[in-house]
Amino acid sequence: MNIAVFLDRDGTLNEDPGYLGDPSKVKLYDDVGSALAVLKNDFHFKLIVLSNQSGIARGLVTEEDVISVNNKINELLHPYRVQIDKFYFCPSHPEFSSLEECECRKPSPKMLLDAAEEFSIDLSQSYFIGDAKTDIECAMQAGVKSILVKTGYGKEHLSLLFQENKIPNFAAENFREAVDFLIHDFNGDI
């Protein structure tokens, strides 16, 4: 069995300008490359991105745009000797898509469970790092530990999660702090 770190994309790994479709606008947050390299190369975690991309359903970006942005992220990670193992994304939104098409949309754990099956992942040992309420809810539904980063939507979504008593396992100021917590937790130091 493998262990994974599931990752949200926009607002977690990279700045979120809204409906990101232009690869030239991809800007990784500080320390994302080096932190992912530690997870992958030192701890051998699978790195899997799970991303809602409703801009496709809204007609603001194409599936090809999303794939180009994903490829750009791996290109930017190349100097750190790390790659995302797979990018999953849900192109749907309830206002523009059928309920069936929205089954993959976080907070649904469908993308996460599909990845777990494809990569033989032990969910009880895995983690999810994201900046949104839907990321934490997805993690909780799938039984993986959740880390909310206060980048992207993180700060405002943290209070929403607390109001609903949906408390992430950890809230981090940034991606590096999230990964530091994850490593200490995984090693049993916490």
N, C-alpha and C positions, 0 to 999 in steps of 0.2 A: 504493500500500500504506500502511496505517496502522501505527502503533506503539502498543502497549498496555502499561499497567501492570495486571497481574492482581492482585487483592487478595483475601485471605481476609477474612471479616467479623468474627466474634466472636473477641476476643483480639488482633485486629490493628487494626481501625478503631474498635471499641467494646469496652467492658468486657464480659466474658463471665460472666454469673451462672449459666450452665448452662441449656440449652434455652430460649433467650430467645424468648418469644412475646408479651410485653406491650410494645407500643410506648412506653408511658410509662416503661419501665425502660431505654430506650436511652440510654446515656451515651457519647458519643464521647471518645476519648482526646484529651488536649491536643495542639494543633497539627495534628490530622488535617484539619480544614477548610481551614486556610491552606495546608498542604502539598499537599493535593489540588488546590487552586485553582492553585498554581504549576504542577503537572504538566499540568493541563488547559488553563489559559489562557495560560501562557507557552510550554509545550512541545507542546501539542496532542496529548498522549497520550490514547488511549481509556482509560477507567477501567472495568474490568470486575471485578465481584465473583464469586468462585467459592467456594461454601460447602457443606460437608456439613451437612445438617439432619436427622440421624437421629431427632430428636425427633418427627418426623412418623410414621415407621415405628413408633416406640415408643409412639405414642398420647399423647405429652406436649404436643405443639403441633399445630396444623393448618396446612395449606398457606396458608390465609388469614392465620393468625398470622404466618407467616414473611414473607409479602408485606407485611403491615402494618408489621412491623419494618423491612423494606427501604424502604418508603415514608417511614417516620419518619426513617431515616438521610438520605434525600435532602432531607427537610424541614429537618433540622438543618444540612444543608450549604448550603441556599439563601442564607443571609446571606453566605456566602463566595463567592457567584456560581459555584458548581460543583455538578455532579450526577454520580452514577454513571451511565454509559451503559447498563449492563444488569446485572442481578443474575441469576446462574445458581445453582441450588441442587439438590443431590441429596437426595431425601427418604428414601433407603433405608439399611438397615443389614443386614449379613449374618445377624444373629440373627433378623431379622423379615421379611426380603425374599429374593426369589430371586436367584441369581447374576446373572441377566440384568438385574434391576432395579438391582443394585449396580454395573453397568458405569460409571455416571457418578460413583461415589464416589471422591474423592481418596484415595490417590495416583494413581488413573487420570487420565490427561490428557484424558479424553473431553470434559468441560465446556470446558476450555481450547481444545481443537481445534475444538469446535463454535463457540465464540466467534470463533476465528481465521477460520473459514470465513465466518461471518455478517458480520464486520466487515472482511474482507480485511486481516488483520493479518500483518505480517512478524515471525514469531516470533524470528528471529535478532537482532532489534533490541529485543525486548520484555523485560519484567521481571515477576517475581512476588514480592510482599511478603506474607509470612505468618508465623504464630507456631508452626506445627506441622511436625513431621517429614513429614507427608503433603503439606503445601504445597511443601516443598523437593523431595520426590521427584516430585511432579507436574511441577514446573518442569523438573527434570532430564530427565524422560521426554519433555517437549515441546520441549526445547532452548532454553528461555528462561533468562535469568540469574535467580538466586534470592537473595532477601534475607530473612533470618530476623530478626524483631523479638523482643526479649526480654520483651515484654509477654505476657499470656495464658499459654500453655504454653511460650513461647520458651526460657526459661532451661533448663528440664528437657529439652526436646527437642533443644537444641543438643548436649548431651553424648551423647544417643542417636545423633544424626547422626554425630558424630565417631567413636563406637565402630564404626559401620558404614562409615566412610570415605565418607560422603555429605556433603561439605563445601559449605555454601552459599557463593555468591560473596562475601557479606558478612553479618556479624551486627551488628545495630544495637540500641542500648539502647532506642530508642523510634521512633515513626513518623517524626518529624522527621529524626532521624539517618539512617534508611533512605532517605528522599527526598533528603537532601543527598548521600549516597553515589551514589544513582541518577543524579542530575543531573551530578555530577562525572564519573561513569563514562560517561554518555551524551555529554557534551561532550569526552571524551577527556582529561580532566585527571588521570586516575589511571594 
